[in-house]
Amino acid sequence: MEDKRNIPIIEWEHLDKKKFYVFGVCMTMMIRVSVYPFTLIRTRLQVQKGKSLYNGTFDAFVKILRAEGAAGLYRGFLVNTFTLISGQCYVTTYELTRKYVSKYNNSNVVKSLVAGGSASLVAQSITVPIDVVSQHLMMQREGESMGRFKVRYQDCKRNVVFGQTKDILVQIFNADGLRGFYRGYVASLLTYIPNSAVWWPFYHFYAEQLSFLTPKDCPHLLLQAISGPLAAATASTLTNPMDVIRARVQVEGKSSIILTFKQLMAEEGPWGLTKGLSARIISATPSTIVIVVGYETLKKLSLRPELVDSRHW
């Protein structure tokens, strides 16, 4: 009988790369559409002062829906879709780094830790300018803004979609030059590199521990689907304080991580570091299940033809 504790991992060299990228883009786009409202809510909760506008995730969801309609939950979404590029760079870097590290260390924890951190470094270098613009668009409310910049509302639908983005681009450039598009880059690295580096080892750790507790015939995919959200909740809790600071640096135009931290502590105390955590976990849970199940399924669908029936995946 197969040893349940040895959950098979499909590595980079087993994949048909063309299938992998085509399926990957489609899967990522579906995930983004489903969880984007909670990404917007998380950002607004992190930036607001105390509970000046929203009392929590559910309260924010209801108020945004009532005041701005469904479209309000998708402000900045079109700009944010450009992060699909960084998403593909992330998985490529992750898989290639795992392959490289395996030459020197075969520990799955070590490979996941190094590969996750490296992948996040590459992805954030591409993502930060997109995030800066999309987050400012997230902060736009009817007739006002929660951020530094306020867009001009036009009657023309085309201008609603593209004119607001142009307004934000011009205002960021006029205020800070090209450096403005990388505001919060260090804070992003300090948030997402640890988040990614922690997520992958915890993901494999939880999957292995669950395998000890479940029947031998329990599907590997089910264990992975449970392990993903557990790892996401763990990583989100550990890195949320820096995520709050990152959001404020990028949206409010602050230049110092340390001063932003001190101001947050002075104004809201330690609880300020937990702002947006529930929205972050809520968005991470379904998206992580889809990512894990989809990613593992994606890799199975992308197996090179000669390997499809050669191993038990």
C-alpha positions in Angstrom: 0.0 0.0 0.0 1.2 3.5 -0.8 2.7 5.5 2.0 0.2 8.3 2.6 2.9 10.4 4.4 4.8 10.8 1.1 2.6 13.3 -0.8 4.0 13.5 -4.3 5.1 16.9 -5.6 5.1 17.7 -9.3 8.3 19.5 -10.1 9.2 21.9 -12.9 10.9 19.4 -15.2 7.7 17.3 -15.3 5.6 20.0 -16.9 4.5 20.9 -20.4 5.3 24.6 -20.2 2.9 25.8 -22.9 -0.1 24.1 -21.2 1.1 25.4 -17.8 1.1 29.0 -18.8 -2.2 29.0 -20.8 -4.1 27.2 -18.0 -2.3 29.3 -15.4 -3.4 32.7 -16.8 -7.1 31.5 -17.0 -7.1 30.1 -13.5 -5.4 33.2 -12.0 -8.0 35.5 -13.7 -10.9 33.6 -12.3 -9.4 33.8 -8.8 -8.8 37.5 -9.1 -12.4 38.2 -10.1 -13.7 36.2 -7.1 -11.6 37.7 -4.4 -10.9 41.3 -5.5 -13.8 42.9 -3.5 -12.1 41.6 -0.3 -8.8 42.9 -1.4 -10.4 46.4 -1.9 -12.1 46.1 1.5 -8.8 45.1 3.2 -7.0 48.1 1.8 -9.7 50.5 2.9 -9.8 49.1 6.4 -6.0 49.3 6.7 -5.9 53.0 5.5 -8.9 54.4 7.4 -8.3 56.1 10.7 -9.7 54.0 13.5 -13.2 53.1 12.5 -14.1 56.4 10.9 -15.9 54.8 8.0 -16.2 51.1 8.5 -16.6 48.9 11.6 -15.2 45.8 10.0 -15.2 43.6 6.9 -18.9 42.9 6.7 -19.8 46.5 7.5 -17.5 47.7 4.8 -18.9 45.3 2.2 -22.5 46.4 2.9 -21.7 50.1 2.9 -19.7 50.0 -0.3 -22.4 48.0 -2.0 -25.1 50.4 -0.9 -23.2 53.6 -1.7 -21.2 52.6 -4.8 -22.9 49.6 -6.1 -21.2 46.4 -7.3 -18.8 48.4 -9.4 -17.5 50.1 -6.2 -16.1 46.7 -5.1 -14.1 46.5 -8.3 -12.5 49.9 -8.4 -9.0 49.5 -9.9 -9.6 46.0 -11.0 -8.6 46.5 -14.7 -5.3 48.0 -13.6 -4.8 45.2 -11.1 -5.2 42.6 -13.9 -1.7 43.6 -15.1 -0.4 41.7 -12.1 -1.2 38.5 -14.1 2.3 39.1 -15.5 3.9 39.1 -12.1 1.8 36.0 -11.2 3.3 34.0 -14.0 6.8 35.3 -13.1 6.1 34.2 -9.5 5.3 30.6 -10.3 8.2 30.4 -12.8 10.7 31.7 -10.3 9.3 29.5 -7.6 9.6 26.3 -9.7 13.0 27.1 -11.2 14.4 28.0 -7.7 13.1 24.8 -6.3 14.9 22.9 -9.1 18.1 24.8 -8.5 18.1 24.4 -4.7 17.4 20.7 -5.0 20.9 20.3 -6.4 22.3 21.4 -3.0 19.6 20.4 -0.5 16.7 18.0 -1.0 14.7 19.1 2.1 11.2 20.2 0.9 11.1 22.9 3.7 14.4 24.4 2.5 13.3 24.3 -1.1 9.9 25.9 -0.4 11.4 28.6 1.9 14.1 29.7 -0.6 11.9 29.4 -3.6 8.9 31.2 -2.0 11.0 34.2 -0.9 12.8 34.4 -4.3 9.6 34.2 -6.2 8.0 37.0 -4.1 11.1 39.2 -4.7 10.7 38.9 -8.5 7.0 39.3 -8.4 6.9 42.4 -6.2 9.4 44.2 -8.4 6.8 44.0 -11.1 3.7 44.3 -8.9 4.4 47.4 -6.8 3.8 50.0 -9.5 0.6 48.3 -10.4 -0.4 48.1 -6.8 0.3 51.8 -6.1 -2.0 52.8 -9.0 -4.8 50.3 -8.2 -4.7 51.1 -4.5 -5.3 54.8 -5.2 -8.2 53.8 -7.4 -9.5 51.6 -4.6 -9.6 54.6 -2.3 -11.9 56.6 -4.6 -15.4 57.0 -3.2 -18.2 59.0 -4.8 -17.2 62.6 -4.5 -14.2 62.1 -2.3 -11.1 60.0 -1.7 -9.5 58.2 1.2 -6.0 58.6 -0.3 -3.7 61.4 -1.4 -5.2 61.9 -4.8 -8.8 62.4 -6.1 -9.9 61.7 -9.6 -12.2 63.7 -11.8 -15.4 62.0 -12.5 -16.6 62.2 -16.1 -20.0 61.4 -17.7 -18.3 59.4 -20.5 -18.1 55.7 -19.5 -14.8 55.5 -21.4 -13.3 58.2 -19.1 -14.7 56.4 -16.0 -12.6 53.4 -16.9 -9.5 54.9 -18.4 -9.7 58.6 -17.4 -9.5 57.9 -13.7 -6.4 55.7 -14.2 -4.8 58.5 -16.3 -5.6 61.0 -13.5 -3.9 58.9 -10.9 -0.9 58.2 -13.1 -0.4 61.9 -13.8 -0.9 62.9 -10.1 1.6 60.3 -8.9 4.2 61.4 -11.4 3.7 65.1 -10.7 3.9 64.6 -7.0 6.8 62.1 -6.8 8.2 61.4 -10.3 9.0 57.9 -11.3 9.9 57.0 -7.7 6.3 57.5 -6.8 5.4 54.3 -8.6 7.8 52.4 -6.3 6.6 54.0 -3.1 6.4 51.3 -0.4 8.6 48.9 -2.4 10.7 48.0 0.7 7.6 47.7 2.8 6.1 45.4 0.1 9.2 43.2 0.1 9.1 43.1 3.9 5.5 42.0 3.7 5.4 39.6 0.8 8.8 37.9 0.9 8.2 36.6 4.5 4.5 35.9 3.6 5.5 33.8 0.6 8.6 32.2 2.4 6.4 31.2 5.3 3.3 30.1 3.3 5.0 27.3 1.3 6.7 25.5 4.2 3.6 25.7 6.3 1.5 24.5 3.4 3.7 21.4 3.0 3.9 21.0 6.8 0.1 21.0 7.3 -0.3 18.6 4.4 2.1 16.2 5.9 0.6 16.5 9.4 -2.9 16.0 8.1 -1.7 12.9 6.3 -0.9 11.3 9.7 -4.4 12.0 11.0 -6.4 10.9 8.0 -7.2 7.5 6.5 -4.8 6.0 4.0 -7.2 6.4 1.2 -7.9 10.1 1.8 -7.2 12.0 -1.5 -4.0 14.0 -1.6 -5.9 16.9 -3.2 -8.2 17.2 -0.2 -5.3 17.4 2.2 -3.8 20.1 0.1 -7.1 22.0 -0.1 -7.2 22.1 3.7 -3.6 22.8 4.1 -3.6 25.9 1.8 -6.0 28.0 3.9 -4.3 27.0 7.1 -1.0 28.1 5.7 -2.6 31.3 4.4 -4.1 32.2 7.8 -0.8 31.5 9.5 1.2 33.6 7.0 -1.4 36.4 7.0 -1.4 36.7 10.8 2.4 36.8 11.0 2.8 39.4 8.2 -0.4 41.6 8.7 1.4 44.3 10.8 3.8 45.0 7.9 0.9 44.8 5.4 -0.9 47.6 7.2 2.2 49.8 7.2 2.7 49.0 3.5 -0.8 50.1 2.6 -0.4 53.3 4.5 3.0 54.1 3.0 1.7 53.6 -0.6 -1.7 55.3 -0.2 -0.8 58.1 2.1 2.5 58.9 0.5 4.6 58.4 3.6 8.3 57.9 3.1 9.4 56.2 6.4 8.3 52.7 7.5 9.5 53.4 11.0 7.7 56.7 11.4 4.5 55.2 9.9 4.7 52.4 12.5 5.2 54.9 15.3 2.3 57.0 14.2 0.0 54.0 13.9 1.0 52.8 17.4 0.4 56.3 18.8 -3.0 56.7 17.1 -4.4 53.2 17.4 -2.2 51.1 19.6 -1.2 47.5 18.9 -4.7 46.7 17.6 -4.0 48.9 14.7 -1.6 46.3 13.4 -4.5 43.8 13.0 -6.6 46.1 10.8 -7.9 44.3 7.7 -6.7 40.9 9.0 -10.2 39.3 8.9 -10.7 40.6 5.3 -7.3 39.3 4.4 -8.0 35.8 5.8 -11.5 35.8 4.3 -10.1 36.6 0.8 -7.2 34.3 1.3 -9.3 31.2 2.3 -11.4 30.7 -0.8 -8.7 32.0 -3.1 -6.1 29.7 -1.5 -8.4 26.7 -1.9 -8.9 27.5 -5.5 -5.2 28.3 -6.0 -4.1 25.0 -4.3 -6.6 22.8 -6.0 -6.3 24.7 -9.2 -2.5 24.8 -9.1 -2.1 21.2 -8.2 -4.6 20.3 -10.9 -3.0 22.7 -13.3 0.3 20.9 -12.8 -1.3 17.5 -13.4 -3.0 18.8 -16.6 0.4 20.2 -17.7 2.4 17.0 -17.2 4.5 16.0 -20.1 2.6 13.3 -22.1 5.2 10.6 -21.4 4.7 11.2 -17.6 0.9 11.2 -17.4 0.6 7.5 -16.6 4.1 6.8 -15.4 3.6 8.0 -11.8 0.8 8.2 -9.3 0.0 11.9 -8.8 
